[in-house]
Amino acid sequence: MVTFAGALASIPSPGDGAIHLGSLQLRMYGLMIALGVIAAVWLAGRRFEAKGIGTRDDMASIALWAVPAGVIGARLYHVITDWQLFRDDPLKIFAIWEGGLGIWGGVALGLVAGLWAAKRRGIPLLPGIDAVAPALALAQAIGRIGNWWNQELFGRPTDLPWGLEISAEHRPAGYEQYSTFHPTFLYESLWNLFLCGALLWIDKRFRPRPGRLFLMYVAGYTAARFFIEGLRIDDANQIFGLRVNEWVSALMFLFAAGWLVIDAVRGRLLLGADELLVVTVGDGSADEPTADLEGEPVDEPTADLEGEPVDEPVDEPTDEAEAEPDNDEDADEPGADPPADPVAEPPAADEGPDNVAEPPAEPPEAADSVAEPPATADEVAADGAEPLKVADDPDQVDETT
């Protein structure tokens, strides 16, 4: 009878690397890779929109180029670094469902194709790879489960409670007497899952400069991969006593970590207060920020980048307001001319019939009478009335009543 404690003494391996649905055979290694890709595209698309650099449709279009290129690059890397496995049977190069994908070939060729597709869609490159960095770690975390279905990529023998049971036909030469091994694929899967969460937290909490989050992904992954690779016992080419993947991991870690350290010393690792990316609405432009990456509303700016206060906009007076004189101020000023009496204008000839006053009734003799011409100045003087004086200034008229 198997006790509960005995059941926890090791991790069993599946007897078959496929699920059979009638006549349909579903290879679980390929399914795990596909699920990892779907999860990565989903996460990267959400981060595109959160950063205001693109949409989920943009990420899906980029993935159509990056994913096939990544699979091809991963397979080529595995074939080149482990050519002894394919020397006798080159057709096995195309048997991808049996396993054998090198992560660095996949990242390299997939990144090149992805950057090309992103540039065509107007996605900024450095913020784009930062958005994808946690998604890559998530894809690796899910994809590594496929190695469990194939009973591959395990480490040295172990008696630990989480030792992985490996069937006799999958044990390498010289290890036939052992039954449980280090589940190195599980170590890497759990580390990648942790790395994904750590990158998301760092990006939200510290706001690194564009491109630096991707370097953190490279440094974080290679640091763990170097030690995990040292546990593996599968056949691999070696250089000076280290496996090829150990050398690649060490060199990539030194490059990424060195860049980050130099940036930190120079004070260029994190964004400044005036460089924080903001979430925008509409077309995604950064001209009118409405909220920061955490969703908090952005206050109106009170000073420019040099510390000068921003002037409040002043409403310009309308033409009508400029045309109206200030009678109160003119009356207070001494010596000001009194305003002229407004002269009523006759009604317009085209006004409606309701606005025209009826003419007064004509006296009986008005029809035959003829209007007399106005009196001349001499006639007015003869009558003793003072004639009108014409001012020298045509703008000033002195009326005599």
Buried (B, 14 or more C-beta within 10 A) or exposed (E): EEEEEEEEBBBEBEEEBBEEEEEEEEBBBBBBBBBBBBBBBBBBBBBBBBBBBBBBEBBEBBBEBBBEBBBBBBBBBBBEBBEEBBEEEEEBBEEBBEBBBBBBBBBBBBBBBBBEBBEEBEBBBBBBBBBBBBBBBBBBBBBBBBBBBBBBBBBEBBEEEBBBBBEEEEBEEEBEEBBBBBBBBBBBBBBBBBBBEBBBEBBEEEBBBBBBBBBBBBBBBBBBBBEBBBBBBEEBEEEEEBBBBBBBBBEBBEBBBEBBEEBEEEEEBBBEEEEEBBBBEEEBEEEEBEBBBEEEEBEEEEEEEEEEEEEEEEEEEEEEEEEEEEEEEEEEEEEEEEEEEEEEEEEEEEEEEEEEEEEEEEEEEEEEEEEEEEEEEEEBEEEEEEEEEEEEEEEEEEEEE
